[in-house]
Amino acid sequence: MRQTLKKHFINSRGKRTKDKILVIESDDWGAIRIPDLNSQLLLADKELINLKDPFSKYDVLEDEHDFNALFSVLANHQNSEGKNPIVTANMVMANPDFQKIKADNYANYHFEAFLKTYKSYQPHLSTYQKLKQGIQQELIYPQFHAREHLNVPMWLKRLKNKDQRFLEAFNLNCFAIDDLHEENVRGNLMASYDYESSTDLKFIEQSITEGLALFKEEFGFHSKSTIAPCYVWNDEVESIFKAKNVQHFQSSYLRKYNLENQLKHKRQPMYMGKKNNCQQTYAIRNVLFEPTLNKNINWVDKAMESIEIAFFWGKPAIIGTHRINYVGGLSKDNRNNSLCQLDELLYKVIKKWPEIQFLNSEELGKTYNNG
């Protein structure tokens, strides 16, 4: 009952839409996390990761087979107008170039575009071609997540200071380990836009500028929306995106942000259609669909309840569902279980609301900005 009331409260505020709209937003595509099964076992044996954490147990770079499986499910469903559901894939445009960083004695950061990562990790697969095919078929639509899903200044600091845990992980081409430093309130280094100084903020500005340029280079169009890694960003970061003509923020119902030289995060409630000081629009994820994060929840029923509440309040239903649910490099069973539940959810949604409109995040942003 308490969770249901919370859903009503989240949806009660903000701009309404006349149509029943469903948006599926999925983060982390293009990013490395756990390199492979062998590396996972070594990381766990060294107690650098905890396999009770689903991201350490299941999250891995996507491949051609993952896209094939996801697109097969999406293509199996159509609304009354014959349109398929579409996933907004929030892309991480680059990953650390471990070899160059080590050769530079950890003094400077070097990155490689995610396309190069695909070729390096999967030389015999056509992952990028399959992604482009999905875009052409209007089953997936990329938007910008970050240049890398990593707090680079904090990471380099630990490497320069010869932190043995991060050095051991580095030698396995991994940065996504548990961070035991007391000053880090997150427990990891995944929040790209968390920062401690004006120097760090300048690095963030450069990473966003370069990341958006990579996005345009790889996909041929500009990203008009974004989602901050770990939902951590502040007004300065919004201004950086505004200067690059990013008009729309995907968001949780709480924005986490820090002030310079302050270690703890503050939280700011968000609501659908709210505009910030830069006149950018927020759209709030009001449906959670994360089968991998808890195997004991009926995610289909949970999502259906959330969608119904969103429509009751005249809001679009925005599903938050991370890549971890749809990749099988560490567990095909996990991927298949998530896809079976997604298949069931889409069937039930269309059966109950055949007129439902499937939009990507950019289209939703236009609906709010032009409405």
C-alpha positions in Angstrom: 0.0 0.0 0.0 2.8 2.4 0.9 4.5 1.8 -2.5 1.2 2.3 -4.3 0.6 5.7 -2.6 4.2 6.7 -3.4 3.5 6.0 -7.1 0.4 8.1 -7.0 2.3 11.0 -5.4 5.1 10.8 -8.0 2.6 11.0 -10.8 0.2 13.5 -9.3 2.4 16.5 -10.1 3.5 17.9 -13.5 2.3 18.2 -17.0 -0.4 15.9 -18.4 -0.7 14.3 -21.8 -3.9 13.4 -23.6 -2.5 10.2 -25.1 -1.5 7.0 -23.4 2.3 7.0 -24.1 4.8 4.3 -23.2 8.6 5.0 -23.3 11.2 2.4 -22.6 14.5 3.8 -21.4 17.5 1.5 -20.9 20.9 2.7 -19.7 24.6 1.6 -20.0 24.8 0.3 -23.6 28.3 0.4 -25.0 30.0 0.3 -21.5 32.3 -2.4 -20.3 31.7 -3.5 -16.7 32.8 -7.1 -16.0 35.0 -8.1 -18.9 34.2 -11.8 -19.0 33.6 -14.9 -16.9 37.3 -15.6 -16.2 37.9 -12.0 -15.1 34.7 -12.1 -12.9 36.0 -15.2 -11.0 39.4 -13.5 -10.4 37.8 -10.2 -9.3 35.5 -12.1 -6.9 38.4 -14.3 -5.6 40.4 -11.1 -4.8 37.3 -9.7 -3.1 37.2 -6.7 -5.5 33.6 -7.4 -6.3 30.7 -9.0 -4.5 28.7 -11.4 -6.6 25.6 -10.7 -4.5 25.6 -7.4 -6.4 23.6 -8.1 -9.6 25.7 -5.7 -11.6 28.9 -7.5 -10.7 27.3 -10.9 -11.4 25.5 -10.2 -14.7 26.5 -6.9 -16.3 28.8 -7.2 -19.4 29.2 -5.6 -22.8 26.4 -6.4 -25.1 26.9 -8.4 -28.3 25.1 -9.2 -31.5 23.2 -12.1 -29.9 21.8 -9.8 -27.2 20.5 -7.3 -29.8 19.0 -10.2 -31.8 17.2 -11.5 -28.8 15.9 -8.1 -27.7 14.8 -7.1 -31.2 12.9 -10.4 -31.7 10.8 -9.6 -28.6 10.1 -6.0 -29.6 9.2 -7.0 -33.2 6.7 -9.5 -31.9 4.4 -6.7 -30.6 2.4 -3.9 -32.3 -0.1 -1.4 -31.1 -3.4 -0.7 -33.0 -1.5 1.4 -35.5 1.0 -1.4 -36.3 3.9 0.3 -34.5 6.4 -1.7 -32.5 7.7 -0.8 -29.0 11.0 1.0 -29.2 13.8 1.1 -26.6 15.7 4.3 -26.0 19.2 2.9 -25.5 21.3 5.4 -23.6 24.8 5.0 -24.9 28.2 5.2 -23.2 30.3 6.4 -26.1 33.8 5.3 -24.9 35.7 3.1 -22.5 39.1 3.5 -20.9 42.1 2.6 -23.1 43.9 0.6 -20.5 47.0 0.0 -22.5 47.6 3.7 -23.2 46.8 4.7 -19.6 49.3 2.3 -18.2 52.0 3.3 -20.8 51.4 6.9 -19.5 52.0 5.7 -16.0 48.4 6.7 -15.0 49.3 10.4 -15.4 46.6 11.1 -18.1 43.4 9.5 -19.2 43.0 7.9 -22.6 39.8 6.4 -24.1 38.6 4.4 -27.1 35.2 4.7 -28.8 32.7 2.0 -28.0 32.8 0.8 -31.6 36.5 0.0 -31.1 35.6 -1.8 -27.9 33.1 -3.9 -29.8 35.8 -4.9 -32.3 38.3 -5.6 -29.6 36.0 -7.7 -27.4 34.1 -9.3 -30.2 36.3 -9.5 -33.4 34.1 -12.1 -35.0 30.7 -10.6 -34.3 28.7 -7.8 -36.0 27.4 -6.1 -33.0 27.5 -2.5 -34.3 25.9 -3.6 -37.6 23.1 -5.3 -35.6 22.6 -2.1 -33.5 22.3 0.0 -36.7 19.8 -2.5 -38.1 17.7 -2.1 -35.0 17.8 1.7 -35.4 16.6 1.4 -39.0 13.8 -1.0 -38.0 12.7 1.6 -35.3 13.2 -1.0 -32.5 15.9 0.9 -30.7 16.9 4.6 -30.6 20.2 5.8 -29.1 20.6 8.8 -26.9 23.6 10.0 -24.9 24.4 8.6 -21.5 28.0 9.7 -21.0 31.4 9.5 -22.7 32.3 6.8 -20.1 30.3 5.4 -17.2 33.2 6.2 -14.8 34.3 9.0 -12.5 37.7 9.4 -14.2 39.3 11.9 -11.9 38.6 9.8 -8.8 39.8 6.6 -10.7 43.1 8.2 -11.8 43.7 9.5 -8.3 43.5 6.0 -6.9 45.7 4.6 -9.6 48.3 7.3 -9.2 48.3 6.7 -5.4 49.0 3.0 -6.1 45.7 1.7 -4.6 46.3 -2.0 -4.8 42.6 -2.9 -5.3 42.2 -0.6 -8.3 45.6 -1.6 -9.7 44.6 -5.3 -9.6 41.3 -4.6 -11.3 43.1 -2.4 -13.8 45.3 -5.3 -14.8 42.1 -7.2 -15.6 40.7 -4.3 -17.7 38.1 -3.4 -15.1 37.3 -0.3 -13.1 33.8 -1.3 -11.8 34.9 -2.6 -8.3 33.8 -1.8 -4.8 35.5 1.3 -3.5 36.3 1.1 0.2 37.4 4.7 0.6 35.4 6.4 3.4 35.0 9.7 1.6 33.2 8.0 -1.3 29.5 8.0 -0.3 28.6 5.8 -3.3 30.9 2.8 -2.7 32.0 2.7 -6.4 33.3 5.1 -9.1 30.4 4.9 -11.6 28.9 8.4 -11.1 30.6 10.2 -14.0 29.4 13.7 -13.0 30.2 13.6 -9.3 33.1 16.0 -8.6 35.2 17.5 -5.9 36.7 20.6 -7.5 36.5 23.1 -10.3 39.2 21.1 -12.1 37.1 18.0 -12.0 34.2 20.0 -13.4 36.3 21.2 -16.4 37.1 17.5 -17.0 33.4 16.7 -17.0 32.7 19.5 -19.5 35.4 18.1 -21.8 34.0 14.6 -21.5 30.5 15.7 -22.4 31.7 17.8 -25.3 33.8 15.0 -26.7 31.1 12.4 -25.9 28.4 14.2 -27.8 30.7 14.7 -30.7 31.4 11.0 -30.8 27.6 10.4 -30.7 27.1 12.6 -33.7 30.0 10.9 -35.5 28.7 7.3 -34.8 25.0 7.8 -35.3 24.7 10.7 -37.7 22.4 12.9 -35.6 22.6 14.9 -32.3 21.3 13.5 -29.0 18.6 15.8 -27.8 18.1 14.0 -24.4 20.4 12.5 -21.8 20.4 10.6 -18.5 23.2 11.2 -16.0 25.0 8.1 -14.8 23.7 7.0 -11.3 21.2 10.0 -11.5 24.0 12.3 -10.2 24.2 15.7 -11.7 23.9 19.4 -10.8 23.0 22.8 -12.3 26.5 23.3 -13.7 26.2 20.0 -15.6 22.8 21.1 -16.9 24.4 24.3 -18.2 27.1 22.3 -20.1 24.4 20.3 -21.8 22.4 23.4 -22.6 25.4 24.8 -24.4 25.4 21.7 -26.6 21.7 22.0 -27.3 20.6 19.0 -25.2 17.0 20.0 -24.3 15.6 17.0 -22.3 16.7 15.2 -19.2 15.6 11.6 -18.5 15.5 11.3 -14.7 14.5 9.4 -11.6 12.0 11.1 -9.3 15.0 12.2 -7.3 18.0 14.1 -8.6 21.1 13.5 -6.6 23.7 16.3 -6.7 26.6 17.6 -4.8 28.1 21.0 -4.1 31.8 21.6 -4.7 34.0 20.3 -1.9 31.0 18.6 -0.2 31.1 14.9 0.2 27.5 14.0 0.7 24.8 14.1 -1.9 21.7 16.2 -1.7 18.4 15.1 -3.2 15.9 17.2 -5.1 12.4 15.9 -6.0 11.6 16.0 -9.7 8.3 15.9 -11.5 7.1 15.3 -15.1 7.5 18.1 -17.5 9.3 20.4 -15.0 11.7 22.9 -16.6 15.0 23.9 -15.1 16.7 27.3 -15.1 18.1 26.5 -18.6 14.5 25.8 -19.8 15.4 22.1 -20.3 12.6 19.6 -19.5 12.6 16.7 -17.1 10.8 13.4 -17.7 10.5 11.1 -14.7 10.8 7.4 -14.9 7.7 6.2 -13.2 7.8 2.5 -14.0 10.6 0.2 -12.8 11.3 -3.0 -14.7 14.5 -4.6 -13.5 14.0 -8.4 -13.3 17.7 -9.0 -12.7 17.9 -6.9 -9.6 15.4 -9.0 -7.6 14.3 -12.5 -8.7 11.6 -12.6 -6.0 9.4 -9.8 -7.5 6.7 -10.2 -10.0 8.0 -7.5 -12.3 5.2 -7.8 -14.9 2.5 -7.1 -12.3 4.6 -4.4 -10.6 5.1 -2.6 -13.9 1.4 -2.9 -15.0 0.3 -1.3 -11.7 2.8 1.6 -12.3 1.6 2.1 -15.9 -2.0 2.1 -14.8 -1.3 4.7 -12.2 0.7 6.9 -14.6 -2.3 6.8 -17.1 -4.7 7.6 -14.3 -2.9 10.9 -13.7 -2.5 11.6 -17.4 1.2 11.0 -17.5 3.3 9.0 -19.9 4.5 5.7 -18.6 8.3 5.8 -18.7 9.9 2.4 -18.0 13.4 2.4 -16.5 15.2 -0.9 -17.4 19.0 -1.3 -17.5 21.0 -3.1 -20.1 21.9 -5.7 -17.4 18.5 -7.3 -18.0 19.2 -8.0 -21.6 22.8 -9.2 -21.9 23.9 -12.9 -21.8 27.6 -12.8 -21.8 27.8 -13.8 -18.2 24.4 -15.6 -18.0 22.2 -16.4 -20.9 19.6 -17.7 -18.5 19.4 -14.2 -16.9 18.9 -12.6 -20.3 16.3 -15.1 -21.4 14.3 -14.7 -18.1 14.2 -10.9 -18.5 13.1 -11.1 -22.1 10.4 -13.6 -21.3 9.0 -11.1 -18.7 9.4 -8.2 -21.1 7.5 -10.2 -23.7 4.7 -10.8 -21.2 4.6 -7.2 -20.1 4.2 -5.9 -23.7 1.5 -8.4 -24.5 -0.5 -7.3 -21.4 0.0 -3.6 -22.1 -1.2 -3.8 -25.7 -4.1 -6.1 -24.7 -5.3 -3.5 -22.1 -4.4 -0.4 -24.1 -4.3 -1.3 -27.8 -4.2 2.4 -28.7 -1.0 3.0 -26.7 1.6 5.2 -28.3 5.2 4.0 -28.3 7.7 6.9 -28.3 11.4 7.2 -27.8 12.8 9.7 -25.3 13.6 12.4 -27.9 10.0 12.2 -29.2 8.6 12.5 -25.6 10.8 15.6 -25.0 9.3 17.2 -28.2 5.8 16.4 -26.9 6.6 18.3 -23.6 8.4 21.2 -25.2 5.9 21.8 -28.0 2.7 21.0 -26.1 
